[in-house]
Amino acid sequence: MKTLPFFVLSLFLLLSISVAQNQNTNANSNVASNSKAPNRKPIFRATADQIKQAQAILKQRGFYGGAQIGKLDTDTRAGLKKYQQAEGLKVTGTLNKITLVKMGIALTEKQKTM
């Protein structure tokens, strides 16, 4: 008989702790959802025409043996890495702004501002 009040009191205590934790979690999630994400810079992307031009240059230099399809496939990326290494550029395997300029490929107006 003495254990029943103890059991009820323990159950009440556990429920009140659980409710308090849920309210705290909801308050924290509201703060997180209201905060703004940091501003990110736009992603630099080469156009299909620029990729075709780069593939032609890579092919002339012997770094690429595939077709000029205008897509950055695995072979094109491998050729870009070889070209970048040969030219003393950071080896990324991507057709970034520095690589385009080094190749003499014209940038779009949007790319110039990036």
N, CA, C and O atoms as a GROMACS GRO file, in nm:
protein
  456
    1MET      N    1   0.082  -0.119   0.000
    1MET     CA    2   0.000   0.000   0.000
    1MET      C    3   0.086   0.125   0.000
    1MET      O    4   0.049   0.226  -0.060
    2LYS      N    5   0.201   0.119   0.067
    2LYS     CA    6   0.289   0.235   0.072
    2LYS      C    7   0.356   0.259  -0.063
    2LYS      O    8   0.396   0.372  -0.091
    3THR      N    9   0.369   0.156  -0.146
    3THR     CA   10   0.439   0.171  -0.273
    3THR      C   11   0.353   0.240  -0.379
    3THR      O   12   0.408   0.299  -0.472
    4LEU      N   13   0.222   0.234  -0.367
    4LEU     CA   14   0.134   0.296  -0.466
    4LEU      C   15   0.154   0.447  -0.473
    4LEU      O   16   0.173   0.498  -0.584
    5PRO      N   17   0.152   0.522  -0.364
    5PRO     CA   18   0.178   0.666  -0.374
    5PRO      C   19   0.319   0.696  -0.428
    5PRO      O   20   0.337   0.791  -0.504
    6PHE      N   21   0.416   0.617  -0.389
    6PHE     CA   22   0.552   0.637  -0.439
    6PHE      C   23   0.555   0.616  -0.591
    6PHE      O   24   0.620   0.692  -0.662
    7PHE      N   25   0.486   0.512  -0.640
    7PHE     CA   26   0.480   0.483  -0.783
    7PHE      C   27   0.412   0.595  -0.859
    7PHE      O   28   0.461   0.637  -0.964
    8VAL      N   29   0.301   0.644  -0.810
    8VAL     CA   30   0.227   0.753  -0.874
    8VAL      C   31   0.312   0.880  -0.879
    8VAL      O   32   0.316   0.949  -0.981
    9LEU      N   33   0.378   0.912  -0.767
    9LEU     CA   34   0.463   1.030  -0.761
    9LEU      C   35   0.579   1.017  -0.860
    9LEU      O   36   0.614   1.115  -0.926
   10SER      N   37   0.640   0.901  -0.871
   10SER     CA   38   0.750   0.878  -0.966
   10SER      C   39   0.702   0.894  -1.109
   10SER      O   40   0.772   0.954  -1.191
   11LEU      N   41   0.586   0.840  -1.140
   11LEU     CA   42   0.528   0.850  -1.273
   11LEU      C   43   0.501   0.996  -1.308
   11LEU      O   44   0.530   1.039  -1.420
   12PHE      N   45   0.446   1.072  -1.216
   12PHE     CA   46   0.418   1.213  -1.237
   12PHE      C   47   0.548   1.291  -1.262
   12PHE      O   48   0.552   1.378  -1.350
   13LEU      N   49   0.651   1.261  -1.188
   13LEU     CA   50   0.780   1.327  -1.203
   13LEU      C   51   0.841   1.298  -1.340
   13LEU      O   52   0.892   1.389  -1.406
   14LEU      N   53   0.835   1.174  -1.385
   14LEU     CA   54   0.887   1.138  -1.516
   14LEU      C   55   0.811   1.208  -1.629
   14LEU      O   56   0.872   1.256  -1.724
   15LEU      N   57   0.680   1.215  -1.618
   15LEU     CA   58   0.599   1.283  -1.720
   15LEU      C   59   0.630   1.432  -1.725
   15LEU      O   60   0.640   1.489  -1.834
   16SER      N   61   0.647   1.495  -1.610
   16SER     CA   62   0.675   1.639  -1.610
   16SER      C   63   0.814   1.667  -1.669
   16SER      O   64   0.831   1.768  -1.737
   17ILE      N   65   0.912   1.581  -1.645
   17ILE     CA   66   1.044   1.597  -1.704
   17ILE      C   67   1.037   1.580  -1.855
   17ILE      O   68   1.100   1.655  -1.930
   18SER      N   69   0.961   1.482  -1.900
   18SER     CA   70   0.946   1.457  -2.043
   18SER      C   71   0.881   1.576  -2.113
   18SER      O   72   0.926   1.616  -2.221
   19VAL      N   73   0.778   1.634  -2.056
   19VAL     CA   74   0.710   1.750  -2.113
   19VAL      C   75   0.805   1.870  -2.119
   19VAL      O   76   0.808   1.941  -2.219
   20ALA      N   77   0.882   1.891  -2.014
   20ALA     CA   78   0.976   2.002  -2.010
   20ALA      C   79   1.083   1.986  -2.120
   20ALA      O   80   1.121   2.084  -2.183
   21GLN      N   81   1.130   1.865  -2.141
   21GLN     CA   82   1.230   1.842  -2.246
   21GLN      C   83   1.172   1.867  -2.384
   21GLN      O   84   1.240   1.924  -2.469
   22ASN      N   85   1.048   1.826  -2.407
   22ASN     CA   86   0.984   1.850  -2.537
   22ASN      C   87   0.967   1.999  -2.563
   22ASN      O   88   0.988   2.045  -2.675
   23GLN      N   89   0.930   2.074  -2.463
   23GLN     CA   90   0.914   2.218  -2.481
   23GLN      C   91   1.048   2.283  -2.510
   23GLN      O   92   1.055   2.374  -2.593
   24ASN      N   93   1.153   2.238  -2.445
   24ASN     CA   94   1.286   2.292  -2.468
   24ASN      C   95   1.334   2.258  -2.610
   24ASN      O   96   1.394   2.343  -2.677
   25THR      N   97   1.308   2.137  -2.655
   25THR     CA   98   1.346   2.096  -2.790
   25THR      C   99   1.273   2.178  -2.894
   25THR      O  100   1.333   2.221  -2.992
   26ASN      N  101   1.144   2.201  -2.875
   26ASN     CA  102   1.066   2.282  -2.968
   26ASN      C  103   1.117   2.426  -2.972
   26ASN      O  104   1.123   2.486  -3.079
   27ALA      N  105   1.154   2.481  -2.859
   27ALA     CA  106   1.206   2.618  -2.855
   27ALA      C  107   1.338   2.625  -2.930
   27ALA      O  108   1.362   2.722  -3.002
   28ASN      N  109   1.424   2.526  -2.914
   28ASN     CA  110   1.552   2.524  -2.985
   28ASN      C  111   1.533   2.508  -3.134
   28ASN      O  112   1.606   2.571  -3.212
   29SER      N  113   1.439   2.427  -3.177
   29SER     CA  114   1.418   2.408  -3.320
   29SER      C  115   1.361   2.534  -3.384
   29SER      O  116   1.390   2.561  -3.501
   30ASN      N  117   1.282   2.611  -3.312
   30ASN     CA  118   1.232   2.737  -3.366
   30ASN      C  119   1.345   2.836  -3.386
   30ASN      O  120   1.346   2.908  -3.485
   31VAL      N  121   1.438   2.841  -3.295
   31VAL     CA  122   1.552   2.931  -3.309
   31VAL      C  123   1.634   2.891  -3.429
   31VAL      O  124   1.677   2.978  -3.506
   32ALA      N  125   1.658   2.761  -3.448
   32ALA     CA  126   1.740   2.714  -3.558
   32ALA      C  127   1.672   2.741  -3.692
   32ALA      O  128   1.739   2.776  -3.789
   33SER      N  129   1.542   2.726  -3.700
   33SER     CA  130   1.473   2.746  -3.827
   33SER      C  131   1.459   2.893  -3.862
   33SER      O  132   1.444   2.927  -3.979
   34ASN      N  133   1.463   2.981  -3.762
   34ASN     CA  134   1.451   3.124  -3.789
   34ASN      C  135   1.583   3.186  -3.830
   34ASN      O  136   1.584   3.292  -3.893
   35SER      N  137   1.696   3.124  -3.796
   35SER     CA  138   1.824   3.183  -3.832
   35SER      C  139   1.850   3.160  -3.980
   35SER      O  140   1.813   3.057  -4.036
   36LYS      N  141   1.915   3.258  -4.044
   36LYS     CA  142   1.941   3.250  -4.187
   36LYS      C  143   2.069   3.173  -4.213
   36LYS      O  144   2.163   3.177  -4.134
   37ALA      N  145   2.071   3.102  -4.325
   37ALA     CA  146   2.191   3.031  -4.366
   37ALA      C  147   2.293   3.134  -4.415
   37ALA      O  148   2.254   3.239  -4.466
   38PRO      N  149   2.422   3.104  -4.400
   38PRO     CA  150   2.522   3.199  -4.446
   38PRO      C  151   2.515   3.216  -4.598
   38PRO      O  152   2.481   3.123  -4.671
   39ASN      N  153   2.547   3.336  -4.644
   39ASN     CA  154   2.546   3.362  -4.788
   39ASN      C  155   2.657   3.283  -4.855
   39ASN      O  156   2.773   3.287  -4.812
   40ARG      N  157   2.623   3.212  -4.959
   40ARG     CA  158   2.721   3.133  -5.032
   40ARG      C  159   2.746   3.199  -5.167
   40ARG      O  160   2.658   3.260  -5.226
   41LYS      N  161   2.869   3.184  -5.213
   41LYS     CA  162   2.902   3.236  -5.344
   41LYS      C  163   2.839   3.147  -5.450
   41LYS      O  164   2.820   3.027  -5.427
   42PRO      N  165   2.807   3.204  -5.566
   42PRO     CA  166   2.754   3.120  -5.674
   42PRO      C  167   2.860   3.021  -5.723
   42PRO      O  168   2.980   3.048  -5.714
   43ILE      N  169   2.815   2.910  -5.772
   43ILE     CA  170   2.905   2.805  -5.820
   43ILE      C  171   2.946   2.837  -5.963
   43ILE      O  172   2.862   2.866  -6.048
   44PHE      N  173   3.077   2.832  -5.989
   44PHE     CA  174   3.129   2.857  -6.123
   44PHE      C  175   3.105   2.732  -6.207
   44PHE      O  176   3.144   2.622  -6.169
   45ARG      N  177   3.040   2.751  -6.323
   45ARG     CA  178   3.015   2.640  -6.414
   45ARG      C  179   3.054   2.681  -6.555
   45ARG      O  180   3.019   2.789  -6.603
   46ALA      N  181   3.128   2.593  -6.621
   46ALA     CA  182   3.165   2.617  -6.761
   46ALA      C  183   3.047   2.580  -6.849
   46ALA      O  184   2.971   2.488  -6.818
   47THR      N  185   3.032   2.651  -6.959
   47THR     CA  186   2.925   2.620  -7.054
   47THR      C  187   2.966   2.501  -7.139
   47THR      O  188   3.083   2.463  -7.141
   48ALA      N  189   2.869   2.443  -7.210
   48ALA     CA  190   2.898   2.328  -7.296
   48ALA      C  191   2.995   2.369  -7.407
   48ALA      O  192   3.083   2.291  -7.444
   49ASP      N  193   2.980   2.490  -7.460
   49ASP     CA  194   3.071   2.538  -7.564
   49ASP      C  195   3.213   2.553  -7.510
   49ASP      O  196   3.310   2.518  -7.578
   50GLN      N  197   3.226   2.605  -7.388
   50GLN     CA  198   3.359   2.618  -7.327
   50GLN      C  199   3.422   2.480  -7.304
   50GLN      O  200   3.542   2.463  -7.323
   51ILE      N  201   3.342   2.384  -7.265
   51ILE     CA  202   3.392   2.248  -7.243
   51ILE      C  203   3.440   2.189  -7.375
   51ILE      O  204   3.545   2.124  -7.380
   52LYS      N  205   3.364   2.212  -7.483
   52LYS     CA  206   3.405   2.163  -7.615
   52LYS      C  207   3.538   2.225  -7.658
   52LYS      O  208   3.626   2.157  -7.710
   53GLN      N  209   3.551   2.356  -7.635
   53GLN     CA  210   3.676   2.424  -7.669
   53GLN      C  211   3.792   2.366  -7.587
   53GLN      O  212   3.902   2.344  -7.639
   54ALA      N  213   3.768   2.343  -7.460
   54ALA     CA  214   3.871   2.288  -7.373
   54ALA      C  215   3.908   2.147  -7.418
   54ALA      O  216   4.026   2.110  -7.418
   55GLN      N  217   3.810   2.069  -7.457
   55GLN     CA  218   3.838   1.933  -7.504
   55GLN      C  219   3.922   1.937  -7.631
   55GLN      O  220   4.010   1.852  -7.649
   56ALA      N  221   3.897   2.034  -7.720
   56ALA     CA  222   3.977   2.048  -7.842
   56ALA      C  223   4.122   2.083  -7.807
   56ALA      O  224   4.216   2.028  -7.866
   57ILE      N  225   4.140   2.175  -7.711
   57ILE     CA  226   4.275   2.213  -7.669
   57ILE      C  227   4.347   2.096  -7.603
   57ILE      O  228   4.464   2.070  -7.631
   58LEU      N  229   4.276   2.025  -7.517
   58LEU     CA  230   4.335   1.909  -7.451
   58LEU      C  231   4.375   1.803  -7.553
   58LEU      O  232   4.478   1.737  -7.539
   59LYS      N  233   4.292   1.787  -7.655
   59LYS     CA  234   4.321   1.688  -7.759
   59LYS      C  235   4.445   1.729  -7.838
   59LYS      O  236   4.529   1.645  -7.869
   60GLN      N  237   4.456   1.858  -7.872
   60GLN     CA  238   4.574   1.908  -7.945
   60GLN      C  239   4.702   1.887  -7.865
   60GLN      O  240   4.807   1.856  -7.922
   61ARG      N  241   4.692   1.904  -7.734
   61ARG     CA  242   4.809   1.890  -7.648
   61ARG      C  243   4.837   1.744  -7.608
   61ARG      O  244   4.938   1.716  -7.542
   62GLY      N  245   4.749   1.653  -7.648
   62GLY     CA  246   4.769   1.511  -7.619
   62GLY      C  247   4.725   1.468  -7.480
   62GLY      O  248   4.764   1.361  -7.433
   63PHE      N  249   4.644   1.550  -7.415
   63PHE     CA  250   4.595   1.516  -7.280
   63PHE      C  251   4.458   1.448  -7.282
   63PHE      O  252   4.412   1.399  -7.179
   64TYR      N  253   4.394   1.446  -7.399
   64TYR     CA  254   4.257   1.394  -7.408
   64TYR      C  255   4.242   1.325  -7.542
   64TYR      O  256   4.287   1.377  -7.644
   65GLY      N  257   4.179   1.210  -7.543
   65GLY     CA  258   4.162   1.136  -7.667
   65GLY      C  259   4.018   1.113  -7.706
   65GLY      O  260   3.991   1.046  -7.806
   66GLY      N  261   3.925   1.167  -7.631
   66GLY     CA  262   3.784   1.144  -7.657
   66GLY      C  263   3.724   1.243  -7.755
   66GLY      O  264   3.795   1.325  -7.815
   67ALA      N  265   3.593   1.234  -7.770
   67ALA     CA  266   3.519   1.323  -7.860
   67ALA      C  267   3.488   1.455  -7.788
   67ALA      O  268   3.485   1.462  -7.665
   68GLN      N  269   3.467   1.559  -7.868
   68GLN     CA  270   3.433   1.691  -7.814
   68GLN      C  271   3.281   1.698  -7.796
   68GLN      O  272   3.208   1.744  -7.884
   69ILE      N  273   3.236   1.650  -7.680
   69ILE     CA  274   3.092   1.636  -7.656
   69ILE      C  275   3.035   1.749  -7.571
   69ILE      O  276   2.913   1.763  -7.561
   70GLY      N  277   3.121   1.828  -7.509
   70GLY     CA  278   3.073   1.939  -7.427
   70GLY      C  279   3.028   1.898  -7.287
   70GLY      O  280   2.955   1.972  -7.222
   71LYS      N  281   3.071   1.782  -7.242
   71LYS     CA  282   3.039   1.736  -7.107
   71LYS      C  283   3.167   1.699  -7.035
   71LYS      O  284   3.260   1.643  -7.095
   72LEU      N  285   3.172   1.730  -6.906
   72LEU     CA  286   3.290   1.699  -6.825
   72LEU      C  287   3.283   1.554  -6.778
   72LEU      O  288   3.241   1.525  -6.666
   73ASP      N  289   3.324   1.463  -6.866
   73ASP     CA  290   3.325   1.322  -6.830
   73ASP      C  291   3.457   1.286  -6.762
   73ASP      O  292   3.542   1.372  -6.742
   74THR      N  293   3.472   1.162  -6.728
   74THR     CA  294   3.591   1.115  -6.656
   74THR      C  295   3.719   1.140  -6.735
   74THR      O  296   3.819   1.184  -6.679
   75ASP      N  297   3.716   1.113  -6.866
   75ASP     CA  298   3.835   1.132  -6.950
   75ASP      C  299   3.872   1.281  -6.960
   75ASP      O  300   3.990   1.316  -6.958
   76THR      N  301   3.772   1.367  -6.969
   76THR     CA  302   3.798   1.511  -6.976
   76THR      C  303   3.860   1.559  -6.845
   76THR      O  304   3.956   1.637  -6.847
   77ARG      N  305   3.808   1.514  -6.734
   77ARG     CA  306   3.864   1.552  -6.604
   77ARG      C  307   4.009   1.504  -6.590
   77ARG      O  308   4.093   1.577  -6.536
   78ALA      N  309   4.037   1.384  -6.636
   78ALA     CA  310   4.174   1.332  -6.631
   78ALA      C  311   4.266   1.418  -6.718
   78ALA      O  312   4.379   1.448  -6.680
   79GLY      N  313   4.217   1.456  -6.836
   79GLY     CA  314   4.295   1.543  -6.924
   79GLY      C  315   4.318   1.680  -6.863
   79GLY      O  316   4.426   1.737  -6.876
   80LEU      N  317   4.216   1.733  -6.797
   80LEU     CA  318   4.230   1.863  -6.730
   80LEU      C  319   4.335   1.856  -6.620
   80LEU      O  320   4.412   1.951  -6.602
   81LYS      N  321   4.339   1.747  -6.547
   81LYS     CA  322   4.439   1.731  -6.441
   81LYS      C  323   4.580   1.733  -6.500
   81LYS      O  324   4.670   1.797  -6.446
   82LYS      N  325   4.598   1.661  -6.612
   82LYS     CA  326   4.729   1.660  -6.677
   82LYS      C  327   4.766   1.800  -6.726
   82LYS      O  328   4.880   1.845  -6.710
   83TYR      N  329   4.669   1.869  -6.787
   83TYR     CA  330   4.693   2.004  -6.837
   83TYR      C  331   4.728   2.098  -6.722
   83TYR      O  332   4.825   2.174  -6.730
   84GLN      N  333   4.651   2.093  -6.616
   84GLN     CA  334   4.674   2.182  -6.503
   84GLN      C  335   4.812   2.156  -6.441
   84GLN      O  336   4.882   2.250  -6.403
   85GLN      N  337   4.850   2.032  -6.431
   85GLN     CA  338   4.982   2.001  -6.377
   85GLN      C  339   5.092   2.053  -6.469
   85GLN      O  340   5.191   2.110  -6.421
   86ALA      N  341   5.076   2.034  -6.599
   86ALA     CA  342   5.176   2.079  -6.696
   86ALA      C  343   5.189   2.232  -6.697
   86ALA      O  344   5.297   2.285  -6.723
   87GLU      N  345   5.080   2.302  -6.668
   87GLU     CA  346   5.080   2.448  -6.670
   87GLU      C  347   5.108   2.510  -6.534
   87GLU      O  348   5.110   2.633  -6.520
   88GLY      N  349   5.130   2.428  -6.433
   88GLY     CA  350   5.160   2.479  -6.300
   88GLY      C  351   5.040   2.535  -6.226
   88GLY      O  352   5.054   2.619  -6.137
   89LEU      N  353   4.921   2.489  -6.264
   89LEU     CA  354   4.798   2.533  -6.198
   89LEU      C  355   4.762   2.435  -6.086
   89LEU      O  356   4.816   2.325  -6.078
   90LYS      N  357   4.670   2.478  -6.001
   90LYS     CA  358   4.619   2.388  -5.898
   90LYS      C  359   4.546   2.274  -5.969
   90LYS      O  360   4.456   2.298  -6.050
   91VAL      N  361   4.583   2.151  -5.938
   91VAL     CA  362   4.526   2.034  -6.006
   91VAL      C  363   4.393   1.998  -5.941
   91VAL      O  364   4.389   1.944  -5.831
   92THR      N  365   4.284   2.030  -6.012
   92THR     CA  366   4.150   2.004  -5.961
   92THR      C  367   4.070   1.910  -6.051
   92THR      O  368   3.978   1.842  -6.004
   93GLY      N  369   4.104   1.906  -6.178
   93GLY     CA  370   4.026   1.826  -6.272
   93GLY      C  371   3.894   1.891  -6.308
   93GLY      O  372   3.807   1.828  -6.366
   94THR      N  373   3.880   2.019  -6.272
   94THR     CA  374   3.759   2.093  -6.306
   94THR      C  375   3.795   2.206  -6.403
   94THR      O  376   3.909   2.253  -6.407
   95LEU      N  377   3.699   2.248  -6.478
   95LEU     CA  378   3.719   2.358  -6.572
   95LEU      C  379   3.680   2.488  -6.502
   95LEU      O  380   3.574   2.544  -6.525
   96ASN      N  381   3.771   2.534  -6.416
   96ASN     CA  382   3.745   2.654  -6.338
   96ASN      C  383   3.789   2.778  -6.415
   96ASN      O  384   3.841   2.769  -6.526
   97LYS      N  385   3.768   2.894  -6.355
   97LYS     CA  386   3.796   3.021  -6.420
   97LYS      C  387   3.943   3.033  -6.459
   97LYS      O  388   3.975   3.075  -6.570
   98ILE      N  389   4.031   2.997  -6.368
   98ILE     CA  390   4.175   3.010  -6.393
   98ILE      C  391   4.218   2.922  -6.511
   98ILE      O  392   4.298   2.964  -6.594
   99THR      N  393   4.166   2.801  -6.517
   99THR     CA  394   4.200   2.710  -6.626
   99THR      C  395   4.147   2.762  -6.759
   99THR      O  396   4.217   2.756  -6.860
  100LEU      N  397   4.024   2.812  -6.760
  100LEU     CA  398   3.968   2.868  -6.883
  100LEU      C  399   4.052   2.984  -6.934
  100LEU      O  400   4.083   2.992  -7.053
  101VAL      N  401   4.091   3.073  -6.843
  101VAL     CA  402   4.171   3.189  -6.882
  101VAL      C  403   4.306   3.142  -6.936
  101VAL      O  404   4.353   3.194  -7.038
  102LYS      N  405   4.368   3.047  -6.870
  102LYS     CA  406   4.498   2.995  -6.913
  102LYS      C  407   4.489   2.932  -7.052
  102LYS      O  408   4.582   2.942  -7.131
  103MET      N  409   4.376   2.868  -7.081
  103MET     CA  410   4.354   2.806  -7.211
  103MET      C  411   4.320   2.909  -7.319
  103MET      O  412   4.322   2.877  -7.438
  104GLY      N  413   4.288   3.030  -7.278
  104GLY     CA  414   4.250   3.134  -7.374
  104GLY      C  415   4.105   3.126  -7.418
  104GLY      O  416   4.068   3.176  -7.524
  105ILE      N  417   4.023   3.063  -7.336
  105ILE     CA  418   3.881   3.048  -7.367
  105ILE      C  419   3.806   3.165  -7.304
  105ILE      O  420   3.824   3.195  -7.186
  106ALA      N  421   3.722   3.231  -7.384
  106ALA     CA  422   3.649   3.349  -7.338
  106ALA      C  423   3.549   3.313  -7.229
  106ALA      O  424   3.483   3.209  -7.234
  107LEU      N  425   3.540   3.400  -7.129
  107LEU     CA  426   3.444   3.385  -7.020
  107LEU      C  427   3.315   3.458  -7.054
  107LEU      O  428   3.316   3.556  -7.128
  108THR      N  429   3.205   3.410  -7.000
  108THR     CA  430   3.078   3.483  -7.014
  108THR      C  431   3.082   3.601  -6.919
  108THR      O  432   3.166   3.606  -6.830
  109GLU      N  433   2.990   3.696  -6.937
  109GLU     CA  434   2.985   3.813  -6.850
  109GLU      C  435   2.960   3.771  -6.705
  109GLU      O  436   3.020   3.827  -6.613
  110LYS      N  437   2.874   3.674  -6.686
  110LYS     CA  438   2.845   3.626  -6.550
  110LYS      C  439   2.970   3.564  -6.487
  110LYS      O  440   2.999   3.588  -6.370
  111GLN      N  441   3.044   3.485  -6.566
  111GLN     CA  442   3.164   3.420  -6.515
  111GLN      C  443   3.271   3.522  -6.479
  111GLN      O  444   3.349   3.500  -6.385
  112LYS      N  445   3.277   3.632  -6.551
  112LYS     CA  446   3.377   3.736  -6.523
  112LYS      C  447   3.357   3.797  -6.385
  112LYS      O  448   3.453   3.840  -6.322
  113THR      N  449   3.234   3.802  -6.339
  113THR     CA  450   3.204   3.863  -6.209
  113THR      C  451   3.224   3.767  -6.091
  113THR      O  452   3.220   3.809  -5.976
  114MET      N  453   3.244   3.642  -6.120
  114MET     CA  454   3.260   3.542  -6.014
  114MET      C  455   3.402   3.536  -5.964
  114MET      O  456   3.433   3.457  -5.875
   0.00000   0.00000   0.00000
